[in-house]
Amino acid sequence: MEALDKKEQLNQLFDLYKALLTEKQVLYFEHYYHEDYSLQEISELYLVSRNAVFDTLKKVEEHLYDYEQKLKLLKLQELRKKIIDEAILKNDVSLLEALRKLDE
């Protein structure tokens, strides 16, 4: 997976599972992935080692992928978008019935 694709996927997963992370994990993730801080800048901001920031971000990645593997919220979201796009493209409202089935 390319770095940009990985970053985009992590941001999508973060949006879905942010509430399951600790406050520190959220802060480090937002600084690193949203505000483009370096590991060194984050470590200086929170008075921790650069390695501590790296380890925390690695754990966040692992947690996000683990949550998705178990809960599949991103997969369901993408499937819903695909069904809606197809319904609009084909001007077929009956396809939206498939959305109801996803939630059952």
Residue pairs with C-beta under 8 A, 6 or more apart in sequence:
1 9
7 33
9 74
10 33
10 61
10 64
11 33
11 34
12 74
13 64
13 65
13 67
13 68
13 74
14 29
14 33
14 60
14 64
16 67
16 68
16 73
16 74
16 77
17 63
17 64
17 67
17 68
17 71
17 73
18 26
20 63
20 67
21 29
21 60
21 63
24 46
24 56
25 56
25 59
25 60
25 63
27 46
28 42
28 46
28 53
28 56
28 57
28 60
29 57
29 60
31 37
31 41
31 42
31 45
32 39
32 42
32 53
32 57
37 45
39 50
39 53
39 54
39 57
40 50
42 53
43 49
43 50
43 52
43 53
46 53
67 73
68 74
68 75
76 102
79 102
80 99
80 102
83 95
83 96
83 98
83 99
83 102
84 96
84 99
86 92
86 95
87 93
87 95
87 96
